[in-house]
Amino acid sequence: MPTDKGVRSIEVNVANMTPANFTVQGPELIGPSSEWIKNEEPTQGEPLLQYQSARWGFMTNDYNSSAGGQVALAGYGEPLPITFNNDQNNKSTCTCPGSSQVSAFMK
């Protein structure tokens, strides 16, 4: 039975602790059955302002599939990629390389 968070999901909180504003670029789902959780989908061009945070989440209702997503933050040096995944063994990962001022953690 489907739920609002799926059978496999991940939520990522991203905090911008830089002295600059970011813009969301290229939000993308990974996996054939992944979908954004309602009200937790990143939007192309959406700002992530200085000292603010955002929560993004996705899910799948397919027990045999992984769910994943990626977002890049642009506006302060090179674009900063953030990828997050929950595999079919229910192992979650999140990567946010290249910045000590932006943190992403899973919920």
Jmol script that loads the backbone (N, CA, C; Angstrom):
load data "model"
ATOM      1  N   MET A   1       0.850  -1.162   0.000  1.00  0.00           N
ATOM      2  CA  MET A   1       0.000   0.000   0.000  1.00  0.00           C
ATOM      3  C   MET A   1       0.905   1.239   0.000  1.00  0.00           C
ATOM      4  N   PRO A   2       0.740   2.166  -0.964  1.00  0.00           N
ATOM      5  CA  PRO A   2       1.570   3.366  -1.023  1.00  0.00           C
ATOM      6  C   PRO A   2       1.346   4.280   0.177  1.00  0.00           C
ATOM      7  N   THR A   3       2.387   4.940   0.579  1.00  0.00           N
ATOM      8  CA  THR A   3       2.298   5.946   1.629  1.00  0.00           C
ATOM      9  C   THR A   3       2.853   7.243   1.085  1.00  0.00           C
ATOM     10  N   ASP A   4       2.752   8.325   1.848  1.00  0.00           N
ATOM     11  CA  ASP A   4       3.266   9.609   1.375  1.00  0.00           C
ATOM     12  C   ASP A   4       4.793   9.656   1.388  1.00  0.00           C
ATOM     13  N   LYS A   5       5.466   8.692   2.015  1.00  0.00           N
ATOM     14  CA  LYS A   5       6.929   8.630   2.039  1.00  0.00           C
ATOM     15  C   LYS A   5       7.452   7.387   1.341  1.00  0.00           C
ATOM     16  N   GLY A   6       6.600   6.602   0.709  1.00  0.00           N
ATOM     17  CA  GLY A   6       7.027   5.436  -0.043  1.00  0.00           C
ATOM     18  C   GLY A   6       7.514   4.311   0.850  1.00  0.00           C
ATOM     19  N   VAL A   7       7.928   3.228   0.204  1.00  0.00           N
ATOM     20  CA  VAL A   7       8.487   2.103   0.933  1.00  0.00           C
ATOM     21  C   VAL A   7       9.980   2.296   1.158  1.00  0.00           C
ATOM     22  N   ARG A   8      10.575   3.184   0.402  1.00  0.00           N
ATOM     23  CA  ARG A   8      11.998   3.528   0.545  1.00  0.00           C
ATOM     24  C   ARG A   8      12.101   5.012   0.257  1.00  0.00           C
ATOM     25  N   SER A   9      12.679   5.761   1.180  1.00  0.00           N
ATOM     26  CA  SER A   9      12.774   7.200   0.972  1.00  0.00           C
ATOM     27  C   SER A   9      14.012   7.752   1.665  1.00  0.00           C
ATOM     28  N   ILE A  10      14.340   8.961   1.305  1.00  0.00           N
ATOM     29  CA  ILE A  10      15.437   9.670   1.953  1.00  0.00           C
ATOM     30  C   ILE A  10      15.108  11.157   1.924  1.00  0.00           C
ATOM     31  N   GLU A  11      15.423  11.826   3.009  1.00  0.00           N
ATOM     32  CA  GLU A  11      15.298  13.271   3.092  1.00  0.00           C
ATOM     33  C   GLU A  11      16.668  13.832   3.437  1.00  0.00           C
ATOM     34  N   VAL A  12      17.022  14.921   2.783  1.00  0.00           N
ATOM     35  CA  VAL A  12      18.311  15.563   3.011  1.00  0.00           C
ATOM     36  C   VAL A  12      18.065  17.010   3.408  1.00  0.00           C
ATOM     37  N   ASN A  13      18.691  17.420   4.501  1.00  0.00           N
ATOM     38  CA  ASN A  13      18.656  18.820   4.911  1.00  0.00           C
ATOM     39  C   ASN A  13      19.980  19.444   4.509  1.00  0.00           C
ATOM     40  N   VAL A  14      19.913  20.570   3.798  1.00  0.00           N
ATOM     41  CA  VAL A  14      21.108  21.261   3.319  1.00  0.00           C
ATOM     42  C   VAL A  14      21.140  22.634   3.960  1.00  0.00           C
ATOM     43  N   ALA A  15      22.250  22.946   4.633  1.00  0.00           N
ATOM     44  CA  ALA A  15      22.422  24.243   5.297  1.00  0.00           C
ATOM     45  C   ALA A  15      23.523  25.030   4.602  1.00  0.00           C
ATOM     46  N   ASN A  16      23.220  26.244   4.193  1.00  0.00           N
ATOM     47  CA  ASN A  16      24.182  27.131   3.545  1.00  0.00           C
ATOM     48  C   ASN A  16      24.811  28.037   4.601  1.00  0.00           C
ATOM     49  N   MET A  17      26.032  27.736   4.985  1.00  0.00           N
ATOM     50  CA  MET A  17      26.728  28.546   5.991  1.00  0.00           C
ATOM     51  C   MET A  17      27.800  29.434   5.347  1.00  0.00           C
ATOM     52  N   THR A  18      27.642  29.720   4.063  1.00  0.00           N
ATOM     53  CA  THR A  18      28.584  30.585   3.352  1.00  0.00           C
ATOM     54  C   THR A  18      28.107  32.030   3.424  1.00  0.00           C
ATOM     55  N   PRO A  19      28.964  32.986   3.064  1.00  0.00           N
ATOM     56  CA  PRO A  19      28.541  34.386   3.009  1.00  0.00           C
ATOM     57  C   PRO A  19      27.883  34.723   1.671  1.00  0.00           C
ATOM     58  N   ALA A  20      27.396  33.727   0.937  1.00  0.00           N
ATOM     59  CA  ALA A  20      26.825  33.958  -0.393  1.00  0.00           C
ATOM     60  C   ALA A  20      25.511  33.212  -0.549  1.00  0.00           C
ATOM     61  N   ASN A  21      24.770  33.570  -1.576  1.00  0.00           N
ATOM     62  CA  ASN A  21      23.536  32.882  -1.926  1.00  0.00           C
ATOM     63  C   ASN A  21      23.821  31.859  -3.015  1.00  0.00           C
ATOM     64  N   PHE A  22      23.091  30.763  -2.993  1.00  0.00           N
ATOM     65  CA  PHE A  22      23.186  29.740  -4.024  1.00  0.00           C
ATOM     66  C   PHE A  22      21.889  29.699  -4.822  1.00  0.00           C
ATOM     67  N   THR A  23      21.969  29.051  -5.987  1.00  0.00           N
ATOM     68  CA  THR A  23      20.802  28.773  -6.815  1.00  0.00           C
ATOM     69  C   THR A  23      20.800  27.282  -7.137  1.00  0.00           C
ATOM     70  N   VAL A  24      19.654  26.654  -7.006  1.00  0.00           N
ATOM     71  CA  VAL A  24      19.511  25.231  -7.319  1.00  0.00           C
ATOM     72  C   VAL A  24      19.602  25.045  -8.826  1.00  0.00           C
ATOM     73  N   GLN A  25      20.442  24.105  -9.233  1.00  0.00           N
ATOM     74  CA  GLN A  25      20.623  23.781 -10.645  1.00  0.00           C
ATOM     75  C   GLN A  25      20.444  22.282 -10.855  1.00  0.00           C
ATOM     76  N   GLY A  26      19.769  21.916 -11.918  1.00  0.00           N
ATOM     77  CA  GLY A  26      19.683  20.525 -12.371  1.00  0.00           C
ATOM     78  C   GLY A  26      19.169  19.512 -11.387  1.00  0.00           C
ATOM     79  N   PRO A  27      18.089  19.782 -10.650  1.00  0.00           N
ATOM     80  CA  PRO A  27      17.580  18.719  -9.781  1.00  0.00           C
ATOM     81  C   PRO A  27      17.130  17.537 -10.639  1.00  0.00           C
ATOM     82  N   GLU A  28      17.521  16.349 -10.230  1.00  0.00           N
ATOM     83  CA  GLU A  28      17.239  15.176 -11.045  1.00  0.00           C
ATOM     84  C   GLU A  28      17.029  13.959 -10.164  1.00  0.00           C
ATOM     85  N   LEU A  29      16.062  13.154 -10.520  1.00  0.00           N
ATOM     86  CA  LEU A  29      15.831  11.876  -9.849  1.00  0.00           C
ATOM     87  C   LEU A  29      16.652  10.803 -10.526  1.00  0.00           C
ATOM     88  N   ILE A  30      17.112   9.832  -9.747  1.00  0.00           N
ATOM     89  CA  ILE A  30      17.879   8.715 -10.269  1.00  0.00           C
ATOM     90  C   ILE A  30      17.106   7.450  -9.922  1.00  0.00           C
ATOM     91  N   GLY A  31      16.846   6.653 -10.905  1.00  0.00           N
ATOM     92  CA  GLY A  31      16.078   5.427 -10.704  1.00  0.00           C
ATOM     93  C   GLY A  31      14.728   5.526 -11.376  1.00  0.00           C
ATOM     94  N   PRO A  32      14.280   4.450 -11.985  1.00  0.00           N
ATOM     95  CA  PRO A  32      13.052   4.489 -12.782  1.00  0.00           C
ATOM     96  C   PRO A  32      11.774   4.716 -11.987  1.00  0.00           C
ATOM     97  N   SER A  33      11.789   4.428 -10.709  1.00  0.00           N
ATOM     98  CA  SER A  33      10.553   4.569  -9.932  1.00  0.00           C
ATOM     99  C   SER A  33      10.667   5.626  -8.836  1.00  0.00           C
ATOM    100  N   SER A  34      11.719   6.448  -8.878  1.00  0.00           N
ATOM    101  CA  SER A  34      11.883   7.505  -7.871  1.00  0.00           C
ATOM    102  C   SER A  34      10.915   8.658  -8.155  1.00  0.00           C
ATOM    103  N   GLU A  35      10.430   9.259  -7.100  1.00  0.00           N
ATOM    104  CA  GLU A  35       9.629  10.473  -7.232  1.00  0.00           C
ATOM    105  C   GLU A  35       9.879  11.370  -6.030  1.00  0.00           C
ATOM    106  N   TRP A  36       9.761  12.677  -6.253  1.00  0.00           N
ATOM    107  CA  TRP A  36       9.976  13.630  -5.162  1.00  0.00           C
ATOM    108  C   TRP A  36       8.838  13.522  -4.160  1.00  0.00           C
ATOM    109  N   ILE A  37       9.152  13.682  -2.887  1.00  0.00           N
ATOM    110  CA  ILE A  37       8.138  13.731  -1.835  1.00  0.00           C
ATOM    111  C   ILE A  37       7.443  15.084  -1.941  1.00  0.00           C
ATOM    112  N   LYS A  38       6.139  15.070  -1.832  1.00  0.00           N
ATOM    113  CA  LYS A  38       5.356  16.303  -1.943  1.00  0.00           C
ATOM    114  C   LYS A  38       5.895  17.371  -0.992  1.00  0.00           C
ATOM    115  N   ASN A  39       6.096  18.558  -1.505  1.00  0.00           N
ATOM    116  CA  ASN A  39       6.602  19.734  -0.783  1.00  0.00           C
ATOM    117  C   ASN A  39       8.079  19.629  -0.411  1.00  0.00           C
ATOM    118  N   GLU A  40       8.792  18.613  -0.944  1.00  0.00           N
ATOM    119  CA  GLU A  40      10.220  18.475  -0.656  1.00  0.00           C
ATOM    120  C   GLU A  40      11.028  18.355  -1.950  1.00  0.00           C
ATOM    121  N   GLU A  41      10.471  18.860  -3.053  1.00  0.00           N
ATOM    122  CA  GLU A  41      11.161  18.781  -4.317  1.00  0.00           C
ATOM    123  C   GLU A  41      11.948  20.068  -4.574  1.00  0.00           C
ATOM    124  N   PRO A  42      13.229  19.937  -4.932  1.00  0.00           N
ATOM    125  CA  PRO A  42      13.997  21.129  -5.294  1.00  0.00           C
ATOM    126  C   PRO A  42      13.529  21.625  -6.665  1.00  0.00           C
ATOM    127  N   THR A  43      13.584  22.926  -6.870  1.00  0.00           N
ATOM    128  CA  THR A  43      13.124  23.521  -8.112  1.00  0.00           C
ATOM    129  C   THR A  43      14.272  24.247  -8.792  1.00  0.00           C
ATOM    130  N   GLN A  44      14.421  24.033 -10.096  1.00  0.00           N
ATOM    131  CA  GLN A  44      15.443  24.728 -10.880  1.00  0.00           C
ATOM    132  C   GLN A  44      15.329  26.233 -10.640  1.00  0.00           C
ATOM    133  N   GLY A  45      16.442  26.869 -10.286  1.00  0.00           N
ATOM    134  CA  GLY A  45      16.471  28.311 -10.061  1.00  0.00           C
ATOM    135  C   GLY A  45      16.075  28.756  -8.668  1.00  0.00           C
ATOM    136  N   GLU A  46      15.637  27.833  -7.840  1.00  0.00           N
ATOM    137  CA  GLU A  46      15.242  28.145  -6.456  1.00  0.00           C
ATOM    138  C   GLU A  46      16.462  28.649  -5.678  1.00  0.00           C
ATOM    139  N   PRO A  47      16.322  29.721  -4.896  1.00  0.00           N
ATOM    140  CA  PRO A  47      17.463  30.200  -4.121  1.00  0.00           C
ATOM    141  C   PRO A  47      17.662  29.402  -2.834  1.00  0.00           C
ATOM    142  N   LEU A  48      18.920  29.270  -2.429  1.00  0.00           N
ATOM    143  CA  LEU A  48      19.277  28.796  -1.095  1.00  0.00           C
ATOM    144  C   LEU A  48      20.111  29.930  -0.512  1.00  0.00           C
ATOM    145  N   LEU A  49      19.452  30.779   0.240  1.00  0.00           N
ATOM    146  CA  LEU A  49      20.058  32.012   0.702  1.00  0.00           C
ATOM    147  C   LEU A  49      21.085  31.789   1.808  1.00  0.00           C
ATOM    148  N   GLN A  50      21.925  32.787   1.958  1.00  0.00           N
ATOM    149  CA  GLN A  50      22.961  32.796   2.989  1.00  0.00           C
ATOM    150  C   GLN A  50      22.346  32.456   4.349  1.00  0.00           C
ATOM    151  N   TYR A  51      22.968  31.491   5.042  1.00  0.00           N
ATOM    152  CA  TYR A  51      22.578  31.057   6.382  1.00  0.00           C
ATOM    153  C   TYR A  51      21.159  30.488   6.458  1.00  0.00           C
ATOM    154  N   GLN A  52      20.658  29.976   5.341  1.00  0.00           N
ATOM    155  CA  GLN A  52      19.345  29.336   5.300  1.00  0.00           C
ATOM    156  C   GLN A  52      19.527  27.843   5.018  1.00  0.00           C
ATOM    157  N   SER A  53      18.451  27.100   5.107  1.00  0.00           N
ATOM    158  CA  SER A  53      18.520  25.667   4.825  1.00  0.00           C
ATOM    159  C   SER A  53      17.320  25.243   3.986  1.00  0.00           C
ATOM    160  N   ALA A  54      17.438  24.059   3.416  1.00  0.00           N
ATOM    161  CA  ALA A  54      16.357  23.480   2.622  1.00  0.00           C
ATOM    162  C   ALA A  54      16.288  21.993   2.910  1.00  0.00           C
ATOM    163  N   ARG A  55      15.110  21.411   2.737  1.00  0.00           N
ATOM    164  CA  ARG A  55      14.934  19.967   2.880  1.00  0.00           C
ATOM    165  C   ARG A  55      14.409  19.436   1.550  1.00  0.00           C
ATOM    166  N   TRP A  56      15.108  18.414   1.033  1.00  0.00           N
ATOM    167  CA  TRP A  56      14.687  17.754  -0.192  1.00  0.00           C
ATOM    168  C   TRP A  56      14.525  16.282   0.097  1.00  0.00           C
ATOM    169  N   GLY A  57      13.527  15.669  -0.495  1.00  0.00           N
ATOM    170  CA  GLY A  57      13.304  14.251  -0.272  1.00  0.00           C
ATOM    171  C   GLY A  57      12.681  13.571  -1.469  1.00  0.00           C
ATOM    172  N   PHE A  58      12.939  12.309  -1.596  1.00  0.00           N
ATOM    173  CA  PHE A  58      12.346  11.510  -2.652  1.00  0.00           C
ATOM    174  C   PHE A  58      12.033  10.132  -2.110  1.00  0.00           C
ATOM    175  N   MET A  59      11.260   9.387  -2.900  1.00  0.00           N
ATOM    176  CA  MET A  59      10.799   8.075  -2.446  1.00  0.00           C
ATOM    177  C   MET A  59      10.582   7.165  -3.636  1.00  0.00           C
ATOM    178  N   THR A  60      10.363   5.902  -3.334  1.00  0.00           N
ATOM    179  CA  THR A  60       9.892   4.913  -4.311  1.00  0.00           C
ATOM    180  C   THR A  60       8.935   3.982  -3.595  1.00  0.00           C
ATOM    181  N   ASN A  61       7.986   3.456  -4.330  1.00  0.00           N
ATOM    182  CA  ASN A  61       7.081   2.438  -3.796  1.00  0.00           C
ATOM    183  C   ASN A  61       7.448   1.060  -4.318  1.00  0.00           C
ATOM    184  N   ASP A  62       8.597   0.941  -4.972  1.00  0.00           N
ATOM    185  CA  ASP A  62       9.071  -0.316  -5.529  1.00  0.00           C
ATOM    186  C   ASP A  62      10.062  -0.958  -4.553  1.00  0.00           C
ATOM    187  N   TYR A  63       9.683  -2.070  -3.953  1.00  0.00           N
ATOM    188  CA  TYR A  63      10.551  -2.755  -2.982  1.00  0.00           C
ATOM    189  C   TYR A  63      11.869  -3.220  -3.591  1.00  0.00           C
ATOM    190  N   ASN A  64      11.896  -3.434  -4.897  1.00  0.00           N
ATOM    191  CA  ASN A  64      13.074  -3.977  -5.569  1.00  0.00           C
ATOM    192  C   ASN A  64      13.929  -2.920  -6.247  1.00  0.00           C
ATOM    193  N   SER A  65      13.692  -1.670  -5.955  1.00  0.00           N
ATOM    194  CA  SER A  65      14.404  -0.599  -6.647  1.00  0.00           C
ATOM    195  C   SER A  65      15.057   0.340  -5.637  1.00  0.00           C
ATOM    196  N   SER A  66      16.135   0.970  -6.076  1.00  0.00           N
ATOM    197  CA  SER A  66      16.730   2.019  -5.255  1.00  0.00           C
ATOM    198  C   SER A  66      16.074   3.346  -5.636  1.00  0.00           C
ATOM    199  N   ALA A  67      16.268   4.340  -4.798  1.00  0.00           N
ATOM    200  CA  ALA A  67      15.765   5.689  -5.076  1.00  0.00           C
ATOM    201  C   ALA A  67      16.929   6.647  -4.901  1.00  0.00           C
ATOM    202  N   GLY A  68      17.001   7.626  -5.767  1.00  0.00           N
ATOM    203  CA  GLY A  68      18.117   8.556  -5.679  1.00  0.00           C
ATOM    204  C   GLY A  68      17.792   9.898  -6.284  1.00  0.00           C
ATOM    205  N   GLY A  69      18.637  10.856  -5.965  1.00  0.00           N
ATOM    206  CA  GLY A  69      18.474  12.194  -6.515  1.00  0.00           C
ATOM    207  C   GLY A  69      19.781  12.950  -6.473  1.00  0.00           C
ATOM    208  N   GLN A  70      19.829  14.017  -7.259  1.00  0.00           N
ATOM    209  CA  GLN A  70      20.999  14.895  -7.234  1.00  0.00           C
ATOM    210  C   GLN A  70      20.570  16.323  -7.513  1.00  0.00           C
ATOM    211  N   VAL A  71      21.341  17.237  -6.952  1.00  0.00           N
ATOM    212  CA  VAL A  71      21.113  18.670  -7.089  1.00  0.00           C
ATOM    213  C   VAL A  71      22.487  19.326  -7.127  1.00  0.00           C
ATOM    214  N   ALA A  72      22.625  20.389  -7.876  1.00  0.00           N
ATOM    215  CA  ALA A  72      23.854  21.183  -7.832  1.00  0.00           C
ATOM    216  C   ALA A  72      23.498  22.573  -7.323  1.00  0.00           C
ATOM    217  N   LEU A  73      24.389  23.139  -6.512  1.00  0.00           N
ATOM    218  CA  LEU A  73      24.218  24.503  -6.032  1.00  0.00           C
ATOM    219  C   LEU A  73      25.227  25.390  -6.749  1.00  0.00           C
ATOM    220  N   ALA A  74      24.759  26.435  -7.394  1.00  0.00           N
ATOM    221  CA  ALA A  74      25.615  27.347  -8.141  1.00  0.00           C
ATOM    222  C   ALA A  74      25.592  28.714  -7.479  1.00  0.00           C
ATOM    223  N   GLY A  75      26.703  29.452  -7.636  1.00  0.00           N
ATOM    224  CA  GLY A  75      26.711  30.832  -7.165  1.00  0.00           C
ATOM    225  C   GLY A  75      27.873  31.202  -6.272  1.00  0.00           C
ATOM    226  N   TYR A  76      28.695  30.237  -5.877  1.00  0.00           N
ATOM    227  CA  TYR A  76      29.823  30.520  -4.991  1.00  0.00           C
ATOM    228  C   TYR A  76      30.949  29.597  -5.406  1.00  0.00           C
ATOM    229  N   GLY A  77      31.773  30.040  -6.345  1.00  0.00           N
ATOM    230  CA  GLY A  77      32.825  29.177  -6.877  1.00  0.00           C
ATOM    231  C   GLY A  77      32.233  28.178  -7.848  1.00  0.00           C
ATOM    232  N   GLU A  78      32.863  27.027  -7.949  1.00  0.00           N
ATOM    233  CA  GLU A  78      32.377  25.967  -8.833  1.00  0.00           C
ATOM    234  C   GLU A  78      31.040  25.435  -8.325  1.00  0.00           C
ATOM    235  N   PRO A  79      30.161  24.968  -9.233  1.00  0.00           N
ATOM    236  CA  PRO A  79      28.909  24.351  -8.775  1.00  0.00           C
ATOM    237  C   PRO A  79      29.193  23.207  -7.802  1.00  0.00           C
ATOM    238  N   LEU A  80      28.389  23.111  -6.791  1.00  0.00           N
ATOM    239  CA  LEU A  80      28.566  22.132  -5.724  1.00  0.00           C
ATOM    240  C   LEU A  80      27.531  21.018  -5.882  1.00  0.00           C
ATOM    241  N   PRO A  81      27.952  19.816  -6.287  1.00  0.00           N
ATOM    242  CA  PRO A  81      26.992  18.725  -6.468  1.00  0.00           C
ATOM    243  C   PRO A  81      26.649  18.048  -5.138  1.00  0.00           C
ATOM    244  N   ILE A  82      25.385  17.721  -4.989  1.00  0.00           N
ATOM    245  CA  ILE A  82      24.917  16.965  -3.831  1.00  0.00           C
ATOM    246  C   ILE A  82      24.153  15.771  -4.384  1.00  0.00           C
ATOM    247  N   THR A  83      24.565  14.569  -4.001  1.00  0.00           N
ATOM    248  CA  THR A  83      23.863  13.367  -4.437  1.00  0.00           C
ATOM    249  C   THR A  83      23.418  12.582  -3.211  1.00  0.00           C
ATOM    250  N   PHE A  84      22.264  11.961  -3.317  1.00  0.00           N
ATOM    251  CA  PHE A  84      21.751  11.172  -2.208  1.00  0.00           C
ATOM    252  C   PHE A  84      21.007   9.975  -2.767  1.00  0.00           C
ATOM    253  N   ASN A  85      21.107   8.852  -2.040  1.00  0.00           N
ATOM    254  CA  ASN A  85      20.592   7.596  -2.548  1.00  0.00           C
ATOM    255  C   ASN A  85      20.157   6.693  -1.395  1.00  0.00           C
ATOM    256  N   ASN A  86      19.159   5.872  -1.668  1.00  0.00           N
ATOM    257  CA  ASN A  86      18.759   4.804  -0.762  1.00  0.00           C
ATOM    258  C   ASN A  86      18.642   3.563  -1.622  1.00  0.00           C
ATOM    259  N   ASP A  87      19.571   2.603  -1.449  1.00  0.00           N
ATOM    260  CA  ASP A  87      19.616   1.446  -2.342  1.00  0.00           C
ATOM    261  C   ASP A  87      18.615   0.372  -1.933  1.00  0.00           C
ATOM    262  N   GLN A  88      18.531  -0.680  -2.766  1.00  0.00           N
ATOM    263  CA  GLN A  88      17.543  -1.733  -2.525  1.00  0.00           C
ATOM    264  C   GLN A  88      17.792  -2.516  -1.243  1.00  0.00           C
ATOM    265  N   ASN A  89      18.963  -2.352  -0.614  1.00  0.00           N
ATOM    266  CA  ASN A  89      19.246  -2.953   0.689  1.00  0.00           C
ATOM    267  C   ASN A  89      18.972  -1.972   1.826  1.00  0.00           C
ATOM    268  N   ASN A  90      18.373  -0.850   1.482  1.00  0.00           N
ATOM    269  CA  ASN A  90      18.004   0.212   2.419  1.00  0.00           C
ATOM    270  C   ASN A  90      19.213   0.914   3.031  1.00  0.00           C
ATOM    271  N   LYS A  91      20.333   0.927   2.316  1.00  0.00           N
ATOM    272  CA  LYS A  91      21.513   1.663   2.748  1.00  0.00           C
ATOM    273  C   LYS A  91      21.458   3.068   2.126  1.00  0.00           C
ATOM    274  N   SER A  92      21.528   4.078   2.965  1.00  0.00           N
ATOM    275  CA  SER A  92      21.444   5.465   2.500  1.00  0.00           C
ATOM    276  C   SER A  92      22.823   6.109   2.454  1.00  0.00           C
ATOM    277  N   THR A  93      23.042   6.921   1.434  1.00  0.00           N
ATOM    278  CA  THR A  93      24.278   7.685   1.308  1.00  0.00           C
ATOM    279  C   THR A  93      23.947   9.096   0.851  1.00  0.00           C
ATOM    280  N   CYS A  94      24.827  10.015   1.231  1.00  0.00           N
ATOM    281  CA  CYS A  94      24.712  11.404   0.799  1.00  0.00           C
ATOM    282  C   CYS A  94      26.121  11.946   0.644  1.00  0.00           C
ATOM    283  N   THR A  95      26.396  12.570  -0.495  1.00  0.00           N
ATOM    284  CA  THR A  95      27.705  13.176  -0.697  1.00  0.00           C
ATOM    285  C   THR A  95      27.531  14.655  -1.022  1.00  0.00           C
ATOM    286  N   CYS A  96      28.405  15.436  -0.441  1.00  0.00           N
ATOM    287  CA  CYS A  96      28.425  16.880  -0.649  1.00  0.00           C
ATOM    288  C   CYS A  96      29.886  17.309  -0.636  1.00  0.00           C
ATOM    289  N   PRO A  97      30.630  16.981  -1.705  1.00  0.00           N
ATOM    290  CA  PRO A  97      32.070  17.241  -1.703  1.00  0.00           C
ATOM    291  C   PRO A  97      32.405  18.713  -1.955  1.00  0.00           C
ATOM    292  N   GLY A  98      33.574  19.103  -1.524  1.00  0.00           N
ATOM    293  CA  GLY A  98      34.130  20.376  -1.953  1.00  0.00           C
ATOM    294  C   GLY A  98      33.820  21.593  -1.126  1.00  0.00           C
ATOM    295  N   SER A  99      33.110  21.475  -0.010  1.00  0.00           N
ATOM    296  CA  SER A  99      32.831  22.666   0.784  1.00  0.00           C
ATOM    297  C   SER A  99      32.700  22.328   2.257  1.00  0.00           C
ATOM    298  N   SER A 100      33.387  23.088   3.062  1.00  0.00           N
ATOM    299  CA  SER A 100      33.214  22.934   4.514  1.00  0.00           C
ATOM    300  C   SER A 100      32.126  23.877   5.009  1.00  0.00           C
ATOM    301  N   GLN A 101      31.614  24.728   4.124  1.00  0.00           N
ATOM    302  CA  GLN A 101      30.630  25.720   4.531  1.00  0.00           C
ATOM    303  C   GLN A 101      29.189  25.321   4.200  1.00  0.00           C
ATOM    304  N   VAL A 102      29.028  24.276   3.400  1.00  0.00           N
ATOM    305  CA  VAL A 102      27.698  23.768   3.084  1.00  0.00           C
ATOM    306  C   VAL A 102      27.657  22.349   3.601  1.00  0.00           C
ATOM    307  N   SER A 103      26.677  22.065   4.424  1.00  0.00           N
ATOM    308  CA  SER A 103      26.559  20.709   4.940  1.00  0.00           C
ATOM    309  C   SER A 103      25.240  20.115   4.521  1.00  0.00           C
ATOM    310  N   ALA A 104      25.256  18.825   4.219  1.00  0.00           N
ATOM    311  CA  ALA A 104      24.042  18.090   3.878  1.00  0.00           C
ATOM    312  C   ALA A 104      24.004  16.871   4.766  1.00  0.00           C
ATOM    313  N   PHE A 105      22.895  16.654   5.426  1.00  0.00           N
ATOM    314  CA  PHE A 105      22.780  15.475   6.272  1.00  0.00           C
ATOM    315  C   PHE A 105      21.426  14.842   6.048  1.00  0.00           C
ATOM    316  N   MET A 106      21.393  13.532   6.223  1.00  0.00           N
ATOM    317  CA  MET A 106      20.178  12.773   5.966  1.00  0.00           C
ATOM    318  C   MET A 106      19.311  12.711   7.196  1.00  0.00           C
ATOM    319  N   LYS A 107      18.037  12.648   6.934  1.00  0.00           N
ATOM    320  CA  LYS A 107      17.070  12.502   8.013  1.00  0.00           C
ATOM    321  C   LYS A 107      16.428  11.146   7.883  1.00  0.00           C
TER     322      LYS A 107
END
end "model"
wireframe off; spacefill off
backbone 0.3
color backbone group
